[in-house]
């Protein structure tokens, strides 16, 4: 008796997904997650959530002459009330954005 073949689950490579559309947010299916491969300056949305650096290095330019530098594995919470701009300081910089639920 032959056994039924089970489909092998496939992982989604977030960095490659982001690199497929440099400078543009790419939404992940079924959730509030988006990734972007930074290509120059990127003006942030007016949405509250977490910015997480997946690769490279990014600077998040904030109001009042403040900024945050994100390295891989580091995150920063942005709010809808706070304007921000992101730019890369290393080639291949990818950010993940996780919007707050609600």
PALO-669513 format. One record per atom (N, C-alpha, C): x negated, y negated, z; atom name; residue in three letters; residue number from 1. Coordinates in Angstrom, 3 decimals. Layout:
! PALO-669513
X | Y | Z | a | r | k
X | Y | Z | CA | Ala | NUM .
...
This chain:
! PALO-669513
X | Y | Z | a | r | k
-0.838 | 1.176 | 0.000 | N | Unk | 1 .
0.000 | 0.000 | 0.000 | CA | Unk | 1 .
-0.890 | -1.248 | 0.000 | C | Unk | 1 .
-0.652 | -2.151 | -0.922 | N | Unk | 2 .
-1.466 | -3.364 | -1.068 | CA | Unk | 2 .
-1.048 | -4.423 | -0.045 | C | Unk | 2 .
-2.060 | -5.107 | 0.509 | N | Unk | 3 .
-1.761 | -6.183 | 1.464 | CA | Unk | 3 .
-1.489 | -7.478 | 0.716 | C | Unk | 3 .
-0.602 | -8.256 | 1.265 | N | Unk | 4 .
-0.254 | -9.551 | 0.672 | CA | Unk | 4 .
-1.386 | -10.544 | 0.916 | C | Unk | 4 .
-1.753 | -11.306 | -0.125 | N | Unk | 5 .
-2.813 | -12.303 | 0.009 | CA | Unk | 5 .
-2.257 | -13.535 | 0.722 | C | Unk | 5 .
-3.024 | -14.002 | 1.675 | N | Unk | 6 .
-2.635 | -15.194 | 2.418 | CA | Unk | 6 .
-3.441 | -16.369 | 1.885 | C | Unk | 6 .
-2.765 | -17.491 | 1.661 | N | Unk | 7 .
-3.454 | -18.682 | 1.164 | CA | Unk | 7 .
-4.442 | -19.186 | 2.214 | C | Unk | 7 .
-5.624 | -19.541 | 1.759 | N | Unk | 8 .
-6.662 | -20.060 | 2.649 | CA | Unk | 8 .
-6.431 | -21.562 | 2.834 | C | Unk | 8 .
-6.352 | -22.043 | 4.085 | N | Unk | 9 .
-6.149 | -23.474 | 4.302 | CA | Unk | 9 .
-7.339 | -24.271 | 3.781 | C | Unk | 9 .
-7.063 | -25.429 | 3.216 | N | Unk | 10 .
-8.107 | -26.283 | 2.671 | CA | Unk | 10 .
-8.196 | -27.578 | 3.486 | C | Unk | 10 .
-9.401 | -27.936 | 3.864 | N | Unk | 11 .
-9.635 | -29.183 | 4.590 | CA | Unk | 11 .
-9.667 | -30.342 | 3.604 | C | Unk | 11 .
-9.281 | -31.512 | 4.067 | N | Unk | 12 .
-9.303 | -32.727 | 3.266 | CA | Unk | 12 .
-10.558 | -33.502 | 3.653 | C | Unk | 12 .
-11.448 | -33.727 | 2.715 | N | Unk | 13 .
-12.701 | -34.442 | 2.976 | CA | Unk | 13 .
-12.422 | -35.944 | 2.862 | C | Unk | 13 .
-12.321 | -36.608 | 3.996 | N | Unk | 14 .
-11.883 | -38.002 | 4.037 | CA | Unk | 14 .
-12.861 | -38.955 | 3.355 | C | Unk | 14 .
-14.143 | -38.715 | 3.485 | N | Unk | 15 .
-15.127 | -39.610 | 2.874 | CA | Unk | 15 .
-15.053 | -39.522 | 1.354 | C | Unk | 15 .
-14.976 | -38.321 | 0.812 | N | Unk | 16 .
-14.848 | -38.173 | -0.649 | CA | Unk | 16 .
-13.540 | -38.757 | -1.144 | C | Unk | 16 .
-12.465 | -38.593 | -0.376 | N | Unk | 17 .
-11.180 | -39.166 | -0.753 | CA | Unk | 17 .
-11.280 | -40.689 | -0.859 | C | Unk | 17 .
-11.907 | -41.318 | 0.130 | N | Unk | 18 .
-12.070 | -42.769 | 0.115 | CA | Unk | 18 .
-12.956 | -43.209 | -1.041 | C | Unk | 18 .
-14.009 | -42.475 | -1.326 | N | Unk | 19 .
-14.934 | -42.847 | -2.393 | CA | Unk | 19 .
-14.305 | -42.738 | -3.770 | C | Unk | 19 .
-13.187 | -42.041 | -3.882 | N | Unk | 20 .
-12.514 | -41.903 | -5.172 | CA | Unk | 20 .
-11.861 | -43.208 | -5.615 | C | Unk | 20 .
-11.714 | -44.157 | -4.695 | N | Unk | 21 .
-11.049 | -45.419 | -5.015 | CA | Unk | 21 .
-11.685 | -46.544 | -4.193 | C | Unk | 21 .
-12.938 | -46.863 | -4.489 | N | Unk | 22 .
-13.703 | -47.837 | -3.706 | CA | Unk | 22 .
-12.983 | -49.187 | -3.599 | C | Unk | 22 .
-12.960 | -49.711 | -2.379 | N | Unk | 23 .
-12.354 | -51.013 | -2.128 | CA | Unk | 23 .
-10.850 | -50.993 | -1.944 | C | Unk | 23 .
-10.229 | -49.840 | -2.086 | N | Unk | 24 .
-8.771 | -49.720 | -1.966 | CA | Unk | 24 .
-8.422 | -48.712 | -0.877 | C | Unk | 24 .
-7.427 | -49.045 | -0.081 | N | Unk | 25 .
-6.959 | -48.092 | 0.926 | CA | Unk | 25 .
-6.322 | -46.897 | 0.239 | C | Unk | 25 .
-6.609 | -45.710 | 0.754 | N | Unk | 26 .
-5.993 | -44.471 | 0.275 | CA | Unk | 26 .
-5.253 | -43.868 | 1.452 | C | Unk | 26 .
-3.925 | -43.713 | 1.322 | N | Unk | 27 .
-3.114 | -43.158 | 2.396 | CA | Unk | 27 .
-3.167 | -41.648 | 2.430 | C | Unk | 27 .
-3.220 | -41.111 | 3.631 | N | Unk | 28 .
-3.177 | -39.663 | 3.792 | CA | Unk | 28 .
-1.724 | -39.220 | 3.864 | C | Unk | 28 .
-1.411 | -38.098 | 3.263 | N | Unk | 29 .
-0.016 | -37.651 | 3.239 | CA | Unk | 29 .
0.514 | -37.321 | 4.635 | C | Unk | 29 .
1.756 | -37.724 | 4.871 | N | Unk | 30 .
2.462 | -37.334 | 6.086 | CA | Unk | 30 .
2.122 | -38.098 | 7.339 | C | Unk | 30 .
1.484 | -39.251 | 7.238 | N | Unk | 31 .
1.137 | -39.970 | 8.462 | CA | Unk | 31 .
0.792 | -41.419 | 8.210 | C | Unk | 31 .
0.285 | -42.038 | 9.241 | N | Unk | 32 .
-0.081 | -43.446 | 9.198 | CA | Unk | 32 .
-1.595 | -43.632 | 9.111 | C | Unk | 32 .
-2.284 | -42.688 | 8.520 | N | Unk | 33 .
-3.732 | -42.779 | 8.382 | CA | Unk | 33 .
-4.095 | -43.211 | 6.970 | C | Unk | 33 .
-5.124 | -44.084 | 6.881 | N | Unk | 34 .
-5.640 | -44.520 | 5.586 | CA | Unk | 34 .
-7.160 | -44.582 | 5.675 | C | Unk | 34 .
-7.817 | -44.359 | 4.547 | N | Unk | 35 .
-9.269 | -44.467 | 4.478 | CA | Unk | 35 .
-9.646 | -45.433 | 3.363 | C | Unk | 35 .
-10.813 | -46.072 | 3.528 | N | Unk | 36 .
-11.303 | -46.982 | 2.501 | CA | Unk | 36 .
-12.819 | -46.885 | 2.427 | C | Unk | 36 .
-13.331 | -46.836 | 1.206 | N | Unk | 37 .
-14.765 | -46.936 | 0.952 | CA | Unk | 37 .
-15.023 | -48.416 | 0.704 | C | Unk | 37 .
-15.724 | -49.057 | 1.627 | N | Unk | 38 .
-15.943 | -50.497 | 1.528 | CA | Unk | 38 .
-16.795 | -50.827 | 0.308 | C | Unk | 38 .
-16.334 | -51.829 | -0.414 | N | Unk | 39 .
-17.019 | -52.297 | -1.612 | CA | Unk | 39 .
-16.880 | -53.812 | -1.609 | C | Unk | 39 .
-17.771 | -54.498 | -0.899 | N | Unk | 40 .
-17.625 | -55.937 | -0.709 | CA | Unk | 40 .
-16.758 | -56.208 | 0.508 | C | Unk | 40 .
-16.112 | -57.380 | 0.519 | N | Unk | 41 .
-15.262 | -57.754 | 1.659 | CA | Unk | 41 .
-13.858 | -57.195 | 1.500 | C | Unk | 41 .
-13.274 | -56.842 | 2.619 | N | Unk | 42 .
-11.907 | -56.327 | 2.648 | CA | Unk | 42 .
-11.136 | -57.088 | 3.713 | C | Unk | 42 .
-10.077 | -57.777 | 3.316 | N | Unk | 43 .
-9.240 | -58.500 | 4.271 | CA | Unk | 43 .
-8.281 | -57.519 | 4.920 | C | Unk | 43 .
-8.237 | -57.561 | 6.252 | N | Unk | 44 .
-7.420 | -56.618 | 7.009 | CA | Unk | 44 .
-5.943 | -56.908 | 6.944 | C | Unk | 44 .
-5.157 | -55.866 | 7.129 | N | Unk | 45 .
-3.702 | -55.983 | 7.203 | CA | Unk | 45 .
-3.293 | -56.596 | 8.528 | C | Unk | 45 .
-2.066 | -57.079 | 8.591 | N | Unk | 46 .
-1.524 | -57.590 | 9.853 | CA | Unk | 46 .
-0.762 | -56.451 | 10.528 | C | Unk | 46 .
-1.513 | -55.429 | 10.900 | N | Unk | 47 .
-0.984 | -54.232 | 11.532 | CA | Unk | 47 .
-1.883 | -53.886 | 12.713 | C | Unk | 47 .
-1.268 | -53.454 | 13.805 | N | Unk | 48 .
-2.039 | -53.049 | 14.974 | CA | Unk | 48 .
-2.432 | -51.577 | 14.844 | C | Unk | 48 .
-3.690 | -51.282 | 15.162 | N | Unk | 49 .
-4.162 | -49.914 | 15.091 | CA | Unk | 49 .
-5.662 | -49.846 | 15.305 | C | Unk | 49 .
-6.217 | -48.671 | 15.021 | N | Unk | 50 .
-7.646 | -48.419 | 15.226 | CA | Unk | 50 .
-8.378 | -48.356 | 13.902 | C | Unk | 50 .
-9.520 | -49.039 | 13.831 | N | Unk | 51 .
-10.473 | -48.900 | 12.731 | CA | Unk | 51 .
-11.592 | -47.996 | 13.231 | C | Unk | 51 .
-11.888 | -46.944 | 12.495 | N | Unk | 52 .
-12.915 | -45.989 | 12.899 | CA | Unk | 52 .
-13.886 | -45.817 | 11.738 | C | Unk | 52 .
-15.164 | -45.962 | 12.020 | N | Unk | 53 .
-16.196 | -45.791 | 11.007 | CA | Unk | 53 .
-16.493 | -44.303 | 10.840 | C | Unk | 53 .
-16.346 | -43.801 | 9.613 | N | Unk | 54 .
-16.638 | -42.397 | 9.327 | CA | Unk | 54 .
-18.051 | -42.203 | 8.791 | C | Unk | 54 .
-18.540 | -43.198 | 8.033 | N | Unk | 55 .
-19.894 | -43.113 | 7.495 | CA | Unk | 55 .
-20.420 | -44.511 | 7.215 | C | Unk | 55 .
-21.736 | -44.615 | 7.097 | N | Unk | 56 .
-22.356 | -45.904 | 6.833 | CA | Unk | 56 .
-22.325 | -46.802 | 8.057 | C | Unk | 56 .
-22.071 | -48.075 | 7.822 | N | Unk | 57 .
-21.980 | -49.051 | 8.905 | CA | Unk | 57 .
-21.163 | -50.226 | 8.398 | C | Unk | 57 .
-20.283 | -50.746 | 9.228 | N | Unk | 58 .
-19.417 | -51.853 | 8.826 | CA | Unk | 58 .
-19.414 | -52.937 | 9.894 | C | Unk | 58 .
-19.216 | -54.154 | 9.448 | N | Unk | 59 .
-19.030 | -55.278 | 10.355 | CA | Unk | 59 .
-17.586 | -55.731 | 10.225 | C | Unk | 59 .
-16.926 | -55.878 | 11.366 | N | Unk | 60 .
-15.558 | -56.391 | 11.411 | CA | Unk | 60 .
-15.664 | -57.831 | 11.888 | C | Unk | 60 .
-15.385 | -58.755 | 10.974 | N | Unk | 61 .
-15.468 | -60.184 | 11.266 | CA | Unk | 61 .
-14.146 | -60.614 | 11.891 | C | Unk | 61 .
-14.221 | -61.187 | 13.081 | N | Unk | 62 .
-13.050 | -61.565 | 13.865 | CA | Unk | 62 .
-12.972 | -63.086 | 14.010 | C | Unk | 62 .
-11.823 | -63.613 | 14.448 | N | Unk | 63 .
-11.699 | -65.057 | 14.668 | CA | Unk | 63 .
-12.671 | -65.558 | 15.743 | C | Unk | 63 .
-12.874 | -66.849 | 15.758 | N | Unk | 64 .
-13.688 | -67.547 | 16.762 | CA | Unk | 64 .
-15.134 | -67.073 | 16.764 | C | Unk | 64 .
-15.691 | -66.859 | 15.569 | N | Unk | 65 .
-17.101 | -66.489 | 15.399 | CA | Unk | 65 .
-17.499 | -65.220 | 16.143 | C | Unk | 65 .
-16.593 | -64.271 | 16.273 | N | Unk | 66 .
-16.878 | -62.975 | 16.884 | CA | Unk | 66 .
-16.931 | -61.904 | 15.806 | C | Unk | 66 .
-17.636 | -60.824 | 16.093 | N | Unk | 67 .
-17.672 | -59.692 | 15.177 | CA | Unk | 67 .
-17.980 | -58.423 | 15.956 | C | Unk | 67 .
-17.669 | -57.298 | 15.332 | N | Unk | 68 .
-17.967 | -55.983 | 15.897 | CA | Unk | 68 .
-18.671 | -55.184 | 14.811 | C | Unk | 68 .
-19.775 | -54.529 | 15.157 | N | Unk | 69 .
-20.463 | -53.649 | 14.218 | CA | Unk | 69 .
-20.067 | -52.219 | 14.554 | C | Unk | 69 .
-19.597 | -51.502 | 13.545 | N | Unk | 70 .
-19.183 | -50.105 | 13.732 | CA | Unk | 70 .
-20.140 | -49.175 | 13.018 | C | Unk | 70 .
-20.617 | -48.183 | 13.749 | N | Unk | 71 .
-21.452 | -47.112 | 13.205 | CA | Unk | 71 .
-20.610 | -45.834 | 13.185 | C | Unk | 71 .
-21.063 | -44.792 | 12.498 | N | Unk | 72 .
-20.270 | -43.560 | 12.436 | CA | Unk | 72 .
-19.851 | -43.068 | 13.821 | C | Unk | 72 .
-18.577 | -42.782 | 13.940 | N | Unk | 73 .
-18.023 | -42.297 | 15.196 | CA | Unk | 73 .
-17.539 | -43.392 | 16.124 | C | Unk | 73 .
-17.748 | -44.659 | 15.766 | N | Unk | 74 .
-17.300 | -45.767 | 16.608 | CA | Unk | 74 .
-16.003 | -46.353 | 16.061 | C | Unk | 74 .
-15.187 | -46.881 | 16.971 | N | Unk | 75 .
-13.912 | -47.466 | 16.577 | CA | Unk | 75 .
-13.654 | -48.783 | 17.273 | C | Unk | 75 .
-12.733 | -49.547 | 16.706 | N | Unk | 76 .
-12.325 | -50.832 | 17.284 | CA | Unk | 76 .
-10.836 | -51.014 | 17.033 | C | Unk | 76 .
-10.134 | -51.461 | 18.051 | N | Unk | 77 .
-8.694 | -51.676 | 17.936 | CA | Unk | 77 .
-8.417 | -53.089 | 17.457 | C | Unk | 77 .
-7.715 | -53.210 | 16.334 | N | Unk | 78 .
-7.288 | -54.503 | 15.812 | CA | Unk | 78 .
-5.805 | -54.679 | 16.109 | C | Unk | 78 .
-5.387 | -55.940 | 16.197 | N | Unk | 79 .
-3.975 | -56.227 | 16.462 | CA | Unk | 79 .
-3.393 | -57.047 | 15.315 | C | Unk | 79 .
-2.078 | -57.005 | 15.209 | N | Unk | 80 .
-1.386 | -57.753 | 14.160 | CA | Unk | 80 .
-1.569 | -59.257 | 14.330 | C | Unk | 80 .
-1.854 | -59.698 | 15.546 | N | Unk | 81 .
-2.007 | -61.126 | 15.821 | CA | Unk | 81 .
-3.411 | -61.633 | 15.511 | C | Unk | 81 .
-4.341 | -60.749 | 15.213 | N | Unk | 82 .
-5.750 | -61.100 | 15.034 | CA | Unk | 82 .
-6.176 | -60.817 | 13.590 | C | Unk | 82 .
-6.538 | -61.866 | 12.859 | N | Unk | 83 .
-7.000 | -61.644 | 11.485 | CA | Unk | 83 .
-8.411 | -61.061 | 11.522 | C | Unk | 83 .
-8.732 | -60.245 | 10.542 | N | Unk | 84 .
-10.058 | -59.650 | 10.472 | CA | Unk | 84 .
-10.437 | -59.368 | 9.028 | C | Unk | 84 .
-11.740 | -59.298 | 8.805 | N | Unk | 85 .
-12.310 | -58.952 | 7.508 | CA | Unk | 85 .
-13.409 | -57.929 | 7.760 | C | Unk | 85 .
-13.491 | -56.929 | 6.906 | N | Unk | 86 .
-14.535 | -55.903 | 7.046 | CA | Unk | 86 .
-15.466 | -55.964 | 5.842 | C | Unk | 86 .
-16.742 | -55.716 | 6.090 | N | Unk | 87 .
-17.688 | -55.548 | 4.998 | CA | Unk | 87 .
-18.751 | -54.540 | 5.412 | C | Unk | 87 .
-19.336 | -53.903 | 4.397 | N | Unk | 88 .
-20.324 | -52.861 | 4.676 | CA | Unk | 88 .
-21.710 | -53.462 | 4.818 | C | Unk | 88 .
-22.514 | -52.832 | 5.654 | N | Unk | 89 .
-23.917 | -53.220 | 5.791 | CA | Unk | 89 .
-24.828 | -52.075 | 5.364 | C | Unk | 89 .
-24.245 | -50.934 | 5.056 | N | Unk | 90 .
-24.976 | -49.785 | 4.522 | CA | Unk | 90 .
-24.153 | -49.175 | 3.401 | C | Unk | 90 .
-24.850 | -48.629 | 2.417 | N | Unk | 91 .
-24.168 | -47.986 | 1.301 | CA | Unk | 91 .
-23.365 | -46.780 | 1.788 | C | Unk | 91 .
-22.206 | -46.573 | 1.195 | N | Unk | 92 .
-21.383 | -45.415 | 1.545 | CA | Unk | 92 .
-20.562 | -45.592 | 2.801 | C | Unk | 92 .
-20.261 | -46.838 | 3.163 | N | Unk | 93 .
-19.486 | -47.084 | 4.388 | CA | Unk | 93 .
-18.012 | -46.796 | 4.172 | C | Unk | 93 .
-17.461 | -45.958 | 5.033 | N | Unk | 94 .
-16.056 | -45.557 | 4.943 | CA | Unk | 94 .
-15.401 | -45.799 | 6.297 | C | Unk | 94 .
-14.231 | -46.457 | 6.252 | N | Unk | 95 .
-13.434 | -46.694 | 7.450 | CA | Unk | 95 .
-12.141 | -45.903 | 7.387 | C | Unk | 95 .
-11.702 | -45.456 | 8.543 | N | Unk | 96 .
-10.394 | -44.827 | 8.720 | CA | Unk | 96 .
-9.557 | -45.797 | 9.524 | C | Unk | 96 .
-8.301 | -46.029 | 9.116 | N | Unk | 97 .
-7.389 | -46.877 | 9.871 | CA | Unk | 97 .
-6.215 | -46.033 | 10.319 | C | Unk | 97 .
-5.947 | -46.085 | 11.619 | N | Unk | 98 .
-4.809 | -45.373 | 12.198 | CA | Unk | 98 .
-3.867 | -46.402 | 12.802 | C | Unk | 98 .
-2.742 | -46.649 | 12.111 | N | Unk | 99 .
-1.766 | -47.621 | 12.577 | CA | Unk | 99 .
-1.013 | -47.078 | 13.793 | C | Unk | 99 .
-0.639 | -47.976 | 14.685 | N | Unk | 100 .
0.182 | -47.585 | 15.835 | CA | Unk | 100 .
1.541 | -47.086 | 15.359 | C | Unk | 100 .
2.083 | -46.115 | 16.043 | N | Unk | 101 .
3.423 | -45.609 | 15.724 | CA | Unk | 101 .
4.462 | -46.651 | 16.107 | C | Unk | 101 .
5.514 | -46.675 | 15.334 | N | Unk | 102 .
6.612 | -47.562 | 15.683 | CA | Unk | 102 .
6.748 | -48.616 | 14.738 | C | Unk | 102 .
